Amino acid sequence: MAAITAAEEGLSSVLVLEASSKPLEKVRISGGGRCNVTNACWNPIDLVANYPRGGKPLLGPFSRFAVGDAVSWFANHGVNLLEEEDGRMFPASNSSDEIVSCLRNSAKGLGITIRTSIFVQKVNHINGQGFLLYCRNGKTLSASRILLATGSHPSGRHIAVGLGHSVEATVPSLFSLTLNDTWLTSCPGLSFEKVRLSLNVGEESFNEEGKMLITHWGLSGPVILKLSAFAARSLHTNKYRGLLSIDWLGSDIEDVKEVLIKSRYQNARRTLFACSPFPQIPKRLWRSILTYLDIPADVKWAHLSSISEKRLLKLLAHNFFKIVGRGPFGEEFVSAGGVKIEEVNLKRMESQLCKKLYFAGEVLNIDGITGGFNFQHCWTSGWLAGKAIAQDYFVSRQGQ
């Protein structure tokens, strides 16, 4: 995005150095091969609320290039995006190959040079003369301006530190949670359209609501990923230990208690296993709850003991589950951490410590929740950096 924007602004010599053998492979595999390009969160004020790291400082960049601008940019480059019910936006073809082809063909048409399998190990800033780039193959390259867009790979942070920047240590973000409650994990595959979650980690508390999925090891789904993103640093500090409360029913404890009392009379002759008064709770989970509470399969509502009723009420409306870790290693989607944004002019994505050094994407200490927000920040920061690089070049030419 940055290279294309700089070239479209008139810069004739643009070089992209790609460490891997195939550019844009992460774009290709994103979103299960569909590529969640952005999210239909049109107002920048609402948009910044989806970034646990970044937040309000992103209001300026998004005021210049937000979701509507990204949608228009791709449309102008031959890709139409379609919005799904949850706000996520994908290419009309439903294939990430369309995004990859769009970016690659746009770069090629502008004469941008892309060199693959070039791993930059170190960069030196030569005052007044630009930069020297030292590559793993022993070669050196020179550039008047450079952009670091290395994502979460440590190489970009290493280069930034060598050029005077400081970084926030990276920790995993957007991950599932592991529980040791076997009665819950014995129901993998069950999903819930809307639950309320409250997570206590040390002295901090985090609250979210949304769609959740039960897995073999614990909990996942959009609401869990969002919760993990905002609690990422706290969970890391506390070695991924915490207490999670799940509101399955969206009701307070007195309302749940009233439903249980009514069921004693309305379903008196029916067994608890056969008749759940809570349609929000799937039958498989309901029976797992009853088994966990040692309520026999043949117990009828009329014969439910007061002790069992209290235990059922507590589990449904006032439960706490111990978080014992995060999901499988490598499952996390992004990292929290990176180059401190206080050291970057976010209007131009230019370093405030090293002139003519620019940043874009996840190399910065900016990350969003799942749903297309991380890509949106990439498009925005890349576009701003490309504009600034071209502008700076032509201004310097005029001054010579």
N, C-alpha and C positions, 0 to 999 in steps of 0.2 A: 504493500500500500504506500509506504513512504517513497520507495524507488519510483513507482509509477507516478505519484503526485509530483515529485521533484522533476521528473522528465516532462510531464505535461505542462509544468510551469516554465519550461524552456531549457532546463539543464541538459546539456548534450553528453556529458560523460558520467554515467552512473554505473557503478559496479556492485553487484550483490555477491557476497562471499558466503557460501553455504557449506557447513561442516559435513553434512551427510551427502550421500550419493544422489539423493532425490529430493529436490525442493518441495515444500508444501505437503509432505507426507502426513504431518500431524493434522493438517486441514482435511486431508483425504479420509483419515480414519475417525475424525471427530463426529460426534452425534450418531454413532453406529453406522457411519458411512453416508449420513444424510447432511451433515454440517448445519448445526444450529447457528446461523449467521448472526442473528441479533434477536432482540425481544421488543415487542410492540409496546414499549414503555416510552411514550412520545415526549413527555414533559421532562426536561433535564432535572428539575427539582425532585421528581419521583424517581428518576433513573439513578441518581447518586445514592439513594437509600439501599441499593442492591450491592454496594461495595463495602464489605467489612473493613478493608484497608483501602483508603482513597477518599471515600465519602465526599464531604463538602468541597475539598480542594478540586474535585473533578467537575464542579459546577461550571467553572470557567471554560475548560476544554469542551464539555458537552454543549455549552451555549454556542459554540462555533461549529461543532460537527457532532450531531446527536443521531438518534435512530432514524429519523426521517431523512437525514442527509446520507446515511449509509444505504438506506433503501433506494434513494434516488441515484446514488453513485453506482450501485450494481445494476440498476435499470438502464442507466446511460451506457453501461459497459456490457449490455446484452443479457443480464440475468434478472429475472423477475422473482421476487420473494413473496411467499404466501404465509399468512398468519394462521396459526392453529389456535384452538380454543383456550389454551393456557398461556397464550401470548408469544410463544416461541415462533420464530420465523425461519423458514427453510427455503431453498431454491425450489422453483416450481417443478423441476424435474425430480425432486426428492433425492438427489444424488450429489454428494460432495464433489464429484468429478467436474460438475458444472462450475463450481467456485474455483477449483484448481485451474481449469482450462481458462476461465475468465482472467485470472491474475497472470497466468503464464503467457497467454496470448497478448494481453495488454502490454506486458513488459517487453515482449518480443517486438511488437509493433512499434514501440517507442525507441527501439535500439538499445535497450538496457542489457548489459552483459551479466550473465549469471554463471559463476564458476563454482562447481561442486567439489566436494571432498577437499575443501580448503579450510583447515582448522586454524584459527588465529589464536596463538598462545599468549601474545603480549603486544601491547601498543605503547609506544613512546610519543609524547607530545613535544614537538619541536617548535618552540615559540616563533611565531611569524612564518613558519614554513609548513605547518600542518602536522601530519602524523606519520610515523613509521610503524608498519604492521609486521610482526614476526610470525611466520606460519610454521606449522609442524613439519612441513616438507623441506624446511631450511630456507625457503625463499622469503624475501621481504618485499613489501609493497608500500607505496606512499599514497597519501590522500590529503586533500586540503580540508575535508570535513568527513566525520564518520558518525554513523548511527549504530548504536548497540541495540539489537532486537533479538537477543539470544534466549528469550523465554526464561524458564526456570533453571536452565543449565548453569552450573556454577562458573563456567568460563566467562560469561558476561559480567558477573559480579567481581570476579578476579581482575578482569581488565579495568573495570570501573574503579576498584580500590587502587590499582596501580596508577590511575590518573587523578587520584586525590579524593575520591568519594568514599563515603562510609555506607555500610549496608545493615539492614535489619536481618538478623539470622532467619533462615527459611525454616518453616515447619509445614507439615501437611495441612491441606484444607480440602473441604468438600469430600468427606469420607463417611462411610457407614459406621455404626456403633456396635460393639460386641457386648452381649449380655450373658449372664450365667443362669438365667431363668429358663430351664428346659421346658417348662409347661408352655412358655410362649414360643420358643424356637422350634417346638414340635409342630408348629403350624406354618411352615415356610410357604411362601407364595401368596398368602392372604394380603390383600391391600385394602386401604381405608381412604376414602375420598377426602375426609377432613377430620383430623384429630388436633387437639391442643397439647403442646408439650411444654414442660418447664424443666430446665436443666440447671442443677446446682453444682458448681465446680468451685471448691474452696468457699470463699465468701462472695463469689459472683453468681448471678442468676441470669439465665437466658430463656426467652420465651418465644415460641413460634407456633404457627398452625398451618396445616396443609395436608397433602397426600403422603401416606406412609405405607411401607411394605415390610412385612415380616420375612426374615431370611433364616437360613440354617444357623447363622452365628449371632443374629440379633435383629437390628432394625436398619432400614435403608429407605430410599424414596426421597422426593424433593424436599419435604419438610426436615428430614434428618440431615440431608446434605447442607441445607441452609443453616440449620442450627449448628452444625459442626464448623461451618465457615466463620460464623460470628464468635464461636467459642474456641476457635483453633488454637490460639496462643495459651489460653487458660487450660485447656485440656492437655496440651503438650507439657506445660509446667507441672501439672498434677498427674503426669504419667498416665493420662487417659483414664482417670478415675473420676467418677461423679455419681450423682443421684438424679435419675430421670423420672418424672411423673407424667403419666399419659392420661389425658381426659378423653376417653373413648366416646363419651355420650354428649358432650357439650352442655352438660347440666351440672348444677351444684349438688352437693351431697344430700340436701333435703329433698330435692326433686327425685333423685335416684331412690332414696328411701321410700318415698311415696309410691313409686312405681312397683317396688318390691312388695309393699303392703297390699296394694290393689291386686297384684298377681296371686297373692294367697287366697283371695276370695274368687276372683274371676276365673282362675285356672286351678282351683282347689283340687280337682280330681285328676289333673294331668301331672305327669312327672316333669321335673325341671329339665331333664335331658331332652324331652320331647317338645318343651314349650318355653321359649325365651321371650321375655317381655321387651327385649331391646333389639329391634330390627337392625340397628347400626352395627351390631356385633355378629359376625358370621357364625353359623352353627358350629363349625369345627373349633373355632376359638372358644365359644360358649361352653362346649363340652370339655375342652381342655381346662378351662377355668374350674368347672365343677369337679373334675377329677383331681386337680391340684388341691382343692379345698376338701377333699375326701368326702364329697357328697355322693352317695351311691346312686347308680343309674335308675333305681326303682323308687326313689324318694319322690313323693308327690308334694306339690306346693303346700297343701294343707298341713303336711307333716314336717315341713322345714323347721328345724330348731332355731331358736332365737340366736344362739351362738353362731350357727352357720350363716344365718342371715346377716349378722354384723360383719362377719369375715368377708362375705360376698360384697356387701356394701363398701367396705374398706378397699377391696381390690379394684372395684369398678370406679370409685369416685375419689379415693385418696391413696392411691398406690405409689410406690417408689421402687424403681428398678436400679440395681447397681451396674454402672458402666464399668466394664473391666478391660476395655481396650478399644481400638479402632478396627475397622474391617480388614480384610486380607491385604497383606503388603502389596503395594503397587497399584491398589485400586483407586487411591486418591486422585482427583482430577487436576488440581492445581496446587501451587505452593503459596503460602503467605510469607512475605518477606521480600527483600531485594533492596535496590538502591533507594536511599531515603528521598522521598519526594520533596522534602524541605530544601534539598540541594539542587533542585531542578526547576527551571522556569516553565511551568506547565502550559503557559500560553504558546510557547514555541517548542516545548520538549527539549530545551537546550540546557546543558549543564551551567550552573552558576559558578562552578569552580574551575572549569576547563573550557575555554572558548572554543567553539566549533565542534564540540562533542554533543551528540543528541541521543535521546533514548526513546524507545517505543515498546509497548507491550509489557509482559510479565517480568522483565528484568527489573522493573520498578517495584516498589513496595505497594502495589495496587493489585487487588484481586476481587473478583465478583462472585456472586452465587451462581448456581447452575441455571441455565435457561437462555444462554446467548450473551450474557453480560460481559464475559471475559473477551469474547471476540469483538464486541462493540468497543471496548476500551482499546483493543488492538487497532481497529479501523480508525478510531478517533486520534489516538496518539501517533499512528503512522502518517495520517493525513496532515496533522499539524506539523510534524517533524519535516515531512517532505516539502511543505509550503515554506517553512522557515529556512531550510537549507538552501532552496532555490533563491529565496529573497535575499539571504545573506550573501550568496555568491554574486548576484547581480549588483547589489549595493556596493560590495567591495570592488567590483570591476569599474564602477562609475567613479570610485574614489581614487583610482590609480592614474 
